[in-house]
Amino acid sequence: MKNKSKLTRRCNQIVFSFIALVLITFSSLLQASPLSKEEQAHVIIVTSPTAQKLQKLADDIGTDIYFYVEGLTGKTGGKIGRSEGVIFVPSIITSDGDRISSTASIPKITVLLNESGEAIHAISGGRAKLSKEILFNLMDVEYLGLWGVDFRFEHLNLSLFTKLKRLRVTGGEIKTLSLPKYGTLTYAIIESGTLVNINYLSQQKILQYLYLNAKESIDYKYLEKNESLTHLILMLNIQTIAIETLINLKEVTLYNPKGNDIENISKLNKLKYLTLKWPEDRGISTVKLPKSLEILMIMNPHRYSLMPLVNLPNLKEVTFNGGDITQVPILEDLPQLETLEISDSKLTSLDGIEKLTSLKYVRFEKNEITDISALFPLENLIEIDLSDSKFKRLEYIGKKPHLDILKLSDSELESVDFDAIAKYPYCSISIEFTPFEMNASDDDLDKIYNLWEKGHL
């Protein structure tokens, strides 16, 4: 039955090729109307040696493969995401507007050809089978996305891919990955629980974006001294890296960092964005950050691993999310700091922020805060978030001419000083799911709900 199916497919290919040749001849000799884009694409596909070879190889191992032609039935999607830090292999967009991305859900291979019939972009996922022979015939692609592929080999060898610019390998059971030996990569995402070796990592001299999450045995020393990297997302385990040698980094995300991983990070004088996830090592508390830093995010920190944030003239935004923070970390000499978030932690007091007069947005959702007197001197505040806190009474909180949003939902708010909040006529106050909302009279609730509306008439 399987051989019969293969024979049927081959016969169909021959018939389609014949039809394509007839269409070309008929259109040319009789000067008929030009072929539609779909017909032109079909002609290119059935006359492309690369496409026909790939079709046969896919048939041989039972893999579905689909072809599109650039400018006719498909195109390469955008290369940059909504955030500068997003790195990915672009999708293939069909003429119908469908977006085909490398995902783990649909078992197929999708190939975009140029008008010469050469493969320039390939995406596969959903446990689609991929053989060495298929991979060999994709050697000229510029973009390659492989997500949850059923590799029929343990060594993903891309060493001879001389045009490959962007690569994504997520999942799949491979042990060795050979990157292009001539260093053509500019973007790469590599995520694997089985990968133990990466070849030609040090050859990637124009690599700008790298997301690397692999086994502990991957040696990061081959990344060191790379002068092209500007964005790095790295899972750190037993291996360490001299991150200060990556002198052109602008954005860094590190998982499980230790103090010795970032002890010299202050030398990165181009670094603007830093994210640390699960930094539990006490050694981090002594780390000094570069003065160029603009945005700092620390996820699930241990309170003993927080470094003082002092004398950072360009720092604009600080976020601490999760962990067991009980008090505001040391924050001093931060003249441009506008946003401070400490959420989903154990914060009881806001003491320490009263001198940060440049603050505009403060977010302390899901904490144990009862005292907010430290907010009193902060006159530039636009947004205050005290949702899901222990805060019980809303009173006058100081001169706040720009205050626009005050979030108290899910807090323990019990009472409101209406004379006090009348001083904030342009402020929207949310009190949903609080004891006050449940127990207040309709008149009191109307006063709250109408305040913002009245101020914006």
Residue, then its C-alpha position, 0 to 999 in steps of 0.5 A: m500500500k505504501n509503495k502504491s501511494k509513492l507511485t501515485r504521488r510520483c505519477n501525479q508529479i509527472v502529470f503536473s510537470f506535463i501540465a506546467l509545460v503545456l501552460i508555458t507553451f500555450s501561453s507563449l505560442l498563442q500570446a494568451s493572458p499571463l499566467s496567474k501568480e499561483e500558476q507561475a509558482h506551480v511551474i517553478i515548483v514542478t520544474s525546480p530540481t531542489a523542490q522535486k528532490l525534497q518532495k521525493l525525500a519527504d515521501d520516502i520517510g512519510t513527511d508532509i512538505y509544502f512549497y511556496v514561491e517568494g513574491l508569488t505565493g509567499k514571502t518571508g515575514g518580518k525579522i524583528g519583533r515588537s521588542e528589540g530584544v525578541i529574536f526569532v527566525p521569521s515566519i513564512i507568510t502565504s499570499d492568503g495572509d496565513r503566517i507559518s512559523s516553526t511551532a511544535s503543533i503541526p508535523k510538516i516541512t514548509v519551504l520557500l523558494n525563490e523564482s529560480g527554484e532555490a530553497i531560501h527559507a525552511i520551517s519544520g516542527g510538530r515531530a515532522k521527520l527530518s533526514k540528513e538527505i533533506l537537510f543537505n538539500l536545504m543547504d542554501v537557505e538563509y532562514l531555518g526554523l526547527w521546533g520539535v522535529d523528529f531528527r533521524f540523526e544525532h548530529l545536526n550538521l549545518s557546517l556547510f550552510t554558507k548562506l544561513k543567517r537566522l537559526r532556531v533549534t528548539g527541542g528534538e533529540i540531537k547531541t551535537l550541533s555544528l554551526p556554519k563553519y564560515g560564521t554566517l549567523t546573525y541570529a540564533i535560538i538554541e534550546s535543547g535538553t539533549l545537546v552536549n556539544i556545539n561546534y564552530l561557536s567561536q567562528q560566529k563573528i557577526l552573530q548579534y542575537l543569541y539565545l542559548n539554553a542547553k545542557e550543562s556540558i556546553d562550554y561557554k568559553y567559545l563565546e568569550k571575546n565575541e565583539s559582534l554580540t549585542h543581545l544575549i540570553l543565556m542559561l547558566n549552570i555549572q559552566t561560567i562565562a567571562i561576560e565582561t569580554l563581550i564588550n558590545l552587549k546592549e541587552v543581557t538576560l541570565y538564568n541562574p547567575k552566580g556572583n562570579d558570572i557577573e562580578n565584572i559586568s560593570k565593564l560593559n559600558k554599552l549595556k542598557y538592559l539587564t535581566l537576572k532570573w533566579p539569582e540566589d547566590r549571595g555573591i551577587s549582592t556585591v556586584k556593581l552595575p555599569k553606569s550605562l544601564e537603563i532598565l534592570m529586571i530581577m526575577n525571583p531574587h533571594r533578598y540576600s542576593l540584591m545588590p545596592l543600586v547606587n549612582l546609576p545616572n541612566l537607570k530609568e526602570v527597575t523591576f523586582n518580581g517574586g522572591d522574598i523581598t521584605q524591604v525596599p533595596i538600597l536605591e540612591d543617586l538615581p536621577q532618571l529613575e521613573t518606574l519602580e516595581i516590586s511585585d509578588s513578594k513580601l514587602t511590608s513597607l515602602d521606606g527608602i523610596e521617599k528620596l526618589t523624586s523622579l519616580k512617576y510609576v510605582r507598582f507594588e502589587k501582591n505584597e504585604i504593605t500596610d504603610i505608604s507614608a513614603l509616597f507622600p513627598l513624591e509629587n511626580l507620580i502618575e500611577i500607584d499600584l497597591s493591588d492585593s496588599k494589606f493596605k486598609r485606609l486611603e487618606y491624603i497621600g501628598k501633593k500629586p498634580h499628575l496622579d492619573i491611576l491609583k489601583l487598590s483592587d483586591s487589597e484590604l482597603e476598608s475605609v476612604d477619606f473622601d475629603a482627601i481623595a477629592k484633591y485628586p480629581y483627575c485620578s481613576i481609583s480602582i477598588e474592586f474586590t475590597p472590603f470597602e467595595m463590599n460594605a460601602s453605601d451606594d452613595d460612597l461607591d458613586k463618589i469613587y466611580n464618578l471621581w475620575e469621570k468628573g475630573h475629565l469633563 
